[in-house]
Amino acid sequence: MSSGMEIYSPLVYNRKSLKFQDFAKFKVHSKSFEKQYCDIYSVRLTTLKDCLLERAKVKWAQYEVITLSELAEKDQDNNCILIGTLYKHQELKPSILRELSEKLQVTPQPPQTNYASFKDALFLEDEMLRIKLVGNHMNIQDVVTGIVCAVFGRELEDGTFTVIDWCFPGYCPKLTTFDKPLKQWGQILIISGLDLANNTQPLSLNLLSEWIIGMIGCIEIQKTIASIVCIIIAGNSVKGSVETHNYERYFETKANYETLLKYTAMTTHKLDDFLHSIVQCCPIILMPGEFDPTCHMLPQQSFHPCILPQCFRFKSFHGVTNPWIGSINSRTIAGSSGQPIMNIMMVAGLADVSPLVWLERTLEWRHYVPTAPDTVPGYPYSEVDPFIMTECPDIYFVGNMDKYDTKLVTANEGQAVRLICIPKFSKSQTGVLVDLQDLETRPISFTIS
């Protein structure tokens, strides 16, 4: 070999290590429907009452906290504090009885996308009674059914309760311990809404896969990719929507179910192939979504291993629930595939309020899915409400939103939480990179121009 020739030595970047823990908070161990749904509201109120008592005493120290049964004996001229669960009466809310009465119509009524109306009324319930809340100091569109709160005011002669002020449980205490040097934290990539059944941008998916694997990009880009410790896929990977049919064509569509099942099986095989190439190079955390082939009720359980046989063979592949909470390199991360926030938006009916605002309010309410089981299908829990927040996350995201949005919020006790709206990848071809060290985020697009 000539002494003038140079031997090319390619640069090699080792991917940062992943320390992963699934808190398994939302795993369902018993799918029994023998209990009544009212039990979950009793458990929710009992669990959150103590922290509400503390906040109410600090906020309205000189006033007495009483129950609804004691309100009748109270002097109506004196203000007091009540603690209970909010119930929002809405005529436009889905009703199974109304659906059954209308199901023989040739043309069914279109599904409601907004449950709010000027006839909505708000009530407060405790373990025994219910009272209607009124007054100009509250906007009932700012709250939804299922929130546990304390209200300050007095009873009126007509039996209603005029609200002067109210408060909610507030953020959970921060429990994160940082046992890893800052330089080892790395980054995570969060994407949602792959919708492989209807994705019209296959080149964007190929670009995403090759980018993660490290087959494309300059030295700086590959260095960034090597810092990604894992990828979180937040739901609707197989499908991003569901087919709807009217009753007139019911029997015709019933004959096509076998074709639809075959198409779903083909799409899950496509997803398995797509993720298989990635999981060999980078750990994946896969959450189900509203239209994915798993149970529709929240909390949705992880994909069955038979659906993705190639991926589940790898220890770096983690099938988790929706919602999900866990720890990645000492950072507590929680999020959902979108159903809780989208349902809150339907119940509230405030078109000018962004999903990020509602995401922040669920932290203040200390509940991941307050509208379950009222307007979000859920299991009839009787001993525990798994949706109550018991840890304050460092990163809190919601998937399958229309656009990317983010905000760093800090509670009164100093808890800092990075809120993120993850856009649908099938529509935006965009994912979100999050730095675990400083919680900074940036969108990364795979659009093919």
N, C-alpha and C positions, 0 to 999 in steps of 0.2 A: 504493500500500500504506500502510496506517495506520502511523504512527510508533510506536503502542503495541504493535504485534504483534512477537513475538520469533521469530526464525528458529532452528529446531531443527537443531543440528549433532550428529549421532551420533558417539559415541566409536569410534575405530578402533584395534584392537590388531594390530600386525604380529607374526606368528609368529616365534619365535627361529630362527636359522639352524641348519642341520644340517651337521656335518662328519662324513661317514660313510666308513668303510673296512671292506671285507670282507676278512679275512685269507685267505680261500679255503683254509683248512687242510684242510677235509673234502671238497673236490671230487675226484671219482673220474675219473681220466683214462683208465684202462684197466680194463675189466670182464672180466678174464681169470680163469678158474677152473682153470688148468693147474697151479698151485702147490698144495702141501700147506698145511693150516692150521697145522701145527706151526711153520712159519717165523716167524709173527707173534710167537709166544712167545719165540723165540730173539732176535728183534730187540728185543722189549720188555725182556728181561733184559739184553742188551748195552747198551742205551741208558741204563737206570736204574742199572746196577751202580756206576758211578763215584760218583754222589751218595750211594748207600747205603754205599759204602766209607767215605766221609768221615764220615757220621753214625755208623756203627758204631765207627770208630776214636775218635771223640769220646766216645761213650757207654761203650764197653768198651775203653779204651785199652790195658790191659795184656794183652789176650787176642789170640790169633792168628786171622786170617781164612783159612780153608782151603776147598777144594772137597770135594765129596762123595767123589770118588775118593781123596782124601788122608785121608779120615776113617778108613778101615780101618787105616791105619798109626798113627793117633793113639792115645795112651794114654787108655783109657776113663775114667780118674779125673780127667782134666784137661778143663776147660771150653774151648770154642772157639766161633767164629762161622762160620755158614754163610749164604750169600747165594743166593737162588733164587726161583722162581715157585711160588706156592701152588696146589695142586690139591685141591679138595674133592670127595671121592667121596660121591655121594648116590644111593641106590637110587631115590628118587622123581623124580629129574631126568628130563626128556624123553629118550627113546631112539628113534631112527628104526627100529631093529630090532624093538623091542617094539611100536611102532605098526604096523609091517608085519605082525607076527604076529597082531595083534588086529583088523586092519582088516576081516576077513570076519565079525566078530561082528555080529549083528543090532542090538544096542545097544552102541555103543562106550563105552569108559570115559570118565567125565567128565574134563575137563582139570584138571590139578593147579594149585592156586593157592598151594601151599606145598611146596617141595621138601625142607624140613628134616625130619630124624627123629633118633632117638637112635642110629641106626646110622651116622651120618655120620662120616667119617674124613678127616683132613687130612694132606697130603703136601707135601714140598718137593722141587722139581725144579731141577736146573741143566742145563747143556748135555749132560750124559752120563747122570746117574743120578737116582734118586728115593729118598726116605727118608720113613718115617712119623713124624709129629710127635705127641708125647704130653705129658702133664703137666697139673698143676692150675693153672699160672700163665697159661694161655691159655684163651680161650673161642672155640671154632671157629665159633660163630654170629656172632662179630664180624667175620669175614672171609669172602671169597668167592674162587672160582677166578679166577686171572689176576692177582692182586696180586703184585708183586715186593717182597720184604722180606728183612731180615736177622734171623736167629734166634740167640740166645745160649743155650748149654746144653752137653750132652754126650751121647754115644752110650751106650745101655744094652746089656746082654749079649744081649738078644733082637733087636738090630739096629735098634731104634727110637731116636729122638732126643728126649730130654726137654727141653722148652723152659723156660728160666728167665725169659727176657725176649725181646722182639722190637722192631724198629723199622722204619719205612717211609720212603720217599724224602722225604716232607715237602713243604711248599709250594714252588712255584717262586719265584725272585726276582722282585721287582716291577720292571717295565720301563716303566711308564706315565710319560710326560712331559707336564706340564701347560703347554701353549703358548697357552691361551685364558684370558682374564680370567674370574674366578669368576662374575661376574654374567651371563655369556653362556652358561653351561653349559646351563641350562634343565632340563626334565624329560622323562622317557619314560613311556609307558603300555604295560604288558605285559598281554596277555590270552591265553587259550588255550581250546581246547575249544569253539569256536563251535557245532560239530555242527549245521550247517544242515539236514541230512537229518532230524534228529529233534528239533530245538529246538521246544519247546512254548511259548516265550515270545517271539513275534515283536515284541511291543511293547517289550521290553527291548532288542532289537537296534536298533529304530528310535530309541529314546532314546539309545543309545550313539552311533549315527551322527550324530544331530542335536546331541548334546553336543560331539562332536569338531569338527563343522563350525562350531559357534558359534551355532546357531540358537536355543538355549535358555539360560536362566540369567541371573543378575544380572550387574552389572559386575564384581564380584570373581571370579565363576565364569569369565566370559569372559576375564578377565586370566590366570587359572590355565591355561585351555585354550590361550591364545596362547603360554604358556611350554613347551608340549609340542612337542619338536623332532621326535619320530617315535613310531610305534606298532609294537611287536613283537608279532606274533601267533604263538604257540608251538604250532602243530600241531593236528590234528584239527578243522580248519575245515569240512571237507566232511562227515565222519562221525566219530562218537565211539565206535563199536563196529562189530562185524562180525557178519553173520548166520552161525549155525552150524546144520548139518543132520546127521542121522544117515544111516548107509549105506542104510537101508531106503528112504529117500526120495531117494536120490542122483539117479536118472534123472528123477524128477519135478522136482527143483530145477534140474537141468541145463537143462530146457526153459524155465525162468524166467530164465536168465542174461541173455537179451536184454532182458527187462523191467528187470532190475536195472541193466544198463548204461545204459539210457535214463534211469532214475531218477537214477543218478550224474551223467549228463551234465546233467540238469536242475538238480541241486543245485550243480554247479560253475558253471553259468550264473548261478544265484542268488547264489553267492559273488562272482562277477565283478561283478555289478550292485551288490552291497552295498559292496564295496571301492572300486568306481569312483567313487562319490560322495565317499568319504573321501579317496582319494589325490589328488584335485584340490586339497584344502585342507591335507593333512598327509602327510608321507612315511610309507610302510609298509614294514616288514621282515617278510616272510612265510616262516615255516618250515613244512615238511610235518610230518605226524604219522603215528602207527602205522597209522591207518585211512584216510588220505588217498590219492588216486589217484597214487601214485608208488611207486618200488621199496620193498619191505618191508625190505631189508637196510640196516644202518647202515654208513657214514653215508648217510642218505637224501638224494638229490639234490633240487634245487629243482624246483618245479612247472614243467612244460613251458609255454612261452609260449602254445601253442595252447589250453591249458585255461582261461587267463584272458586272452583277447585284448585286452579293454578296458584292463585294469590295466597290462599289460606295455608299453603305448605310452607310459607316463609314466616319466620319469627318476626321479621320486620313489618309484617302486615297485621294491623290491629283493627278488627271490626268492632265498632262501638255503637252505643245507643244514640238516640236523638230525643231529647237534649242529651248533652254529654258534658262531663266535667272531669278533669284530670290534671296531671302535673307533667310538664315538659321542661327538663333542665331547671328544676326548682321554681318555675313559674306556674301558677295556677291558671288554667285556661278553661273557660266554659263557653258554651254556645249552642245554638239550635240550627236546624235546617230551614227555619223561617216561619213555621206554622204559628207559634205563639204571638209573634209580633204582627204578622199579617191579620190574625184574628182580632187582636186588640184594635188595629186600625179600622176593621170593619165595624166593630162594636162602637167605637168612639165616633166615627164618621167625620173626623177632622182632616180634610184633604190637605190643609196647609201645614200639618204637623208631620215632620219627617220620621221615618222608622227609627232613626238614631235617638230621637227624643223619647220614644216609647221604650227603647232598649234601656235608656238611662232611668226611666221611671220604674221599670221592673226591679232595678237595684234598690230604689227607695221603698218600693212595696215589699222587698225581700221575698220575691216569688218569681219563678221562671215562667209559669203558665197560669196566671190568675183566672183566666176564663175557662180553664178545665175544671170540672167536666161540663160546664154550662153550655158553651158553644164550641169547645174543642173536645173531641172524643177522648175519653180517658178511662182508666180502670177504677172500679169502686173501692178505693183504699179505705180501710176502716181503722187501722192502728197508727198509720204514719202517712204524711203527705210528702212524697219524695221531691215535689217541686219547690218546697220551701228552701230558700238559700241558707245554708249553714256555713259557707265559706265565701269570702270576698275574693273574686277572681282578679288576677292581674290583667288578663285579656278576656274580653267578653264580646262575642261576635254573633251575628245573625246572617244566615246564608240566603241565597236566592232572592236578593233584593234587586230593584231596577237599576240602581247605580251605586258606585263606591262612595262611602262617606265614613268619616272617622272623627273621634274626639277623645281627648284625655280629660277625664273628670277627677276631681278630688273632693272627697267627703269632708265633713266638719271634723272628723276624727283623724284626718290625714290619709285615708285610704285612696290610693291612686289607681284608677282603672282605665285601660285603653278600650274604648268602644269602637267596633268596626262593623260596617255594613258591607257584606261581600256580594258583589254583583253576580248575576247569572252568567256563567262562562259561555253558554251557547248563544247569548245575545251580545255580550260585550267583549268576549275573548280576553277577559281580564282577570288576573288573580291579584292577591295582596300579600306582599312580603312584610313580615313583622320581625323587628329586631328584639330579641329576648332581653338584651342588656338595657336599652333605654326606652323600649316600647314604641319606638318610632316606626311608622308604617309608610309604605309607598306602593301604589298600584303598578303592576307590570302587565303590559298588553302584548298579546300574540296575534294581533290583527294582521291579515294578509292583504296588503293594499294592491 
